[in-house]
Amino acid sequence: MRLKKWLFVLLAGLMLFALCACGEEKEGQNPYASASLEGMKIIVDPGHGDTDVGTIGVSTGRYEKEVNLEIGLKLREALEKEGVTVIMTRESDEPVAAAEETDIAKRKEADMQKREQIIRDANADMYIGVHQNSFESADAYGPQIFYYTDSAEGKKLAESIQTVMNEELEIETPRKVNFGRYRLLAPGGQPSVTVECGFFTNPAEEEKLQQGEYQDKVVAAIVDGIKYYKSNK
């Protein structure tokens, strides 16, 4: 009897240990890891470029266009590892269009028209614009996602990415999604969002957005946000 009781206690203890270990493993796992992006086609648009530098960092003087491209290329790599076909609107700082044009305004307009054409022709499942934000107050920080006015799927995608970025980047005062009639969010029939990764007008965040390790976290959060959106469709 004593031997049976001892064996019962031992078995119960082993089962409890296994359950706890399993719980700890699940807690440490990426909750979006099981969602598949295999076969998707996604447009990645690193904002600005060429003569259009975007926002200028308040502490380092770095051009937004440079950081947009760094994060955009990392996002392409991460998505391709998930089996996604990625269409880039630009892969360098070379002009997208009108390379011989000397008028800055005409050069910018040609750039925008070319990007619109890329988006329309891609027949993609999704458009992701990569930008850095700015605000009159240096206290503003954190990612913020924008979608096109009245786009229900764009709103869902924006909310999904915003939720995951706030969580994974551990944003203490999360921002909410916003919307507007933004030009590059209009072409094509796919859900489209602009990911403002953080604020170039916040000295601390501007410096952080240039760090490779933090950029990797931003990219991972965007990918997980896309998975979150897809898992809830």
N, C-alpha and C positions, 0 to 999 in steps of 0.2 A: 504493500500500500504506500509506504513511504517513497519507494522508488517511482511509482506511478505519479505520485503528487509532485515529486521533484522534477520528473520529466515534463509534466504539465506546466509547471512554473517556468521551466527553461524554454519550452515551446512558445508560451505566451510572451515571454521576454523577447525572443527572437522575432516574433511577428510584430511586436511594437516597435522594435528597432528598425525593421524593414520599412514599416509605414512611415516612420519619422524621416528615414533617409530618403525615401521616395518623395516625401513632401518638400524636403529641403532642395532636392534636385529640381523639382518642378518650379519652386520659388525662384531658383537661380536661372531658369531657362528664359529665353526670349519668348514672350507670349505670342508673338506674331510669326515665329519661326516656321510654323506649319503651313502658313498661307503661301500659295504658289503664284509667282508672277510669270511663270514659264509661258512663252509664246506672245506676250504682250508687246506692243510697239508704243514707245514713249518718246515724245519730243522733249529734249532738254535745251533750254535757251539761256545761256549765260548772258545776263543783261549788259547793255552798253557795249563798248569796244571801239577801237580805232580812235577817231577824234572825239568821240563822246565818252568822256572818262567817268561820268556818273558822280556820285558823292565823293568828296575828298575827306579822308580820315582826319579827325581833329587833333589827334596826338602824333600820328606818324606821317601824315601827308600822303598816305597810300591812296591810289585810285581804286574806286569801287570796281571798275571794269576788270582789274587784275584779280581781285579776290573772287568775283563772280565766276571768272574762268577757272580758277583753281578748284573751287567747289564744284562747278559744273562738270569738269573732267573727272573728278573723283566720283561724282554721282553717276556718270556714265559707266565707269568701271564697276561700281557696286551693282548697278542694275543689270549689266551684262552678265555678272556672276549669277544673277537670279534667272537667267535665260531670257532677258528682255532684249528686243531689238531697239537700239537707241538712235534717234535722229538728232544730231547736233545742229543748231543754227550757226554756230561758229566753234572752231577748235583752236583758234589762235587770236592774236590781236590784229590780224590782217583785215582790211575792209571787206565786209560782206558783199558790197556792191559799189559801183561808181568809184573805183579806185583812182581814176584820173580826175575826178571832180574836185575843184579847189574851193567851191562855195560850201561852207560847213553845213548850212541849213539844207541845201540840196543833197549833200552827201548823206546826211542823217535820214532824210526822207527816202532816199534810195535804199538805205539800210533797212528801214522799217518795212518798205514794200517787199523787199526780198525775203525778210523773215515771215511776213504774212503769206507769201507764196509757198515757202517751205512748209508752213503749218497746214495750209489748205491741201497741198499735194501729198502730204505724208499719210493721210488716211489712218491716223494714229488712234490709240486708245486713250491717250492722255497727253496734256501739255504741262510742263513744269518750267516756269521761269525762275531764274536764280538771281536774287538781288540783295543789296544791303540797304537798310532803312536809314532815314534821317528825320530829325525833329528839332524844333526850336529849343527844346529843353534837353540839356545834357544828361538828365536823369532817366530819360526813356531808354528802356532796354528790353531784350527778349525777341524771339521770332514772332512774326505776324504774317498770316496768310491771307491773300486777297483772291476774290473770284469775281466773275463777270455778273453784273446785275441781272437778276431774274433767272440765273442758271441754277436749277435745282441740283443737278449732279456736280456742278462746280462748287456749290456750297457744301455738299456732303464731303467732297474730296478735301476742301479747305479745312473743314471742321475736323476731319480725321487726322490730317497732317498736323494741324495746330495742337490737337489733344496729345498726340504722341510726342511732338517736339517739346511741349511744355513739361511733359512727364520725364522724358529721357534726358533732357538738358537741365532738369531740376530748376525750372524757373519759379522763383518765389512769388512773383506777382505776374501771373500769366496774362497775356494780351488775348483779345478776342479777334476772330476773323473779321474782315471788312470786305466791302465790295465797291464796285464802280464800273463805269463803261471804259475799261482799259483796252487800248487798241489791240494789243497782241493776245488778249484773252477772248477776242471775238471770232477769229477765223476758225474754220473747221467745225466738225460736229462733236468733238471730244470734250470731256470735262477739262477745264483749264484753270490753273492757279498760278499766282506769283508767290514764291516763297521769299519773303524778306527775312534773311537769316538772323539779323540782329541790327543794331544801330551803330553806324559809323560816326554818329554825333555823340556817342557815349565813349569817353576815352578808354575805359577799362574793357568794354565789350569790343571796341574796335580792334584793340590789340589781341584780344582772345580769338577773334574771328580770323586772324592771320596765322594762328598757330595750327600746325598740321594735325595735332591730336584732337583739338576741338573741332576742326573742320571734318575730321573723320566721324565724330559724334553727331555733328549736324547732318551729314550724309546718311548715316545709319538711321537717324530719326526720321528723315524724309522717306527712306525706303520702307521703314516699319509703318509709317503713316499711310503709305500707298497700300501696304498689305492690310492694314486695318480697314481702309476704305473698301478694298476688294472683298474682304471677309464679311462685310456687312451689307453687300449688295443683294 
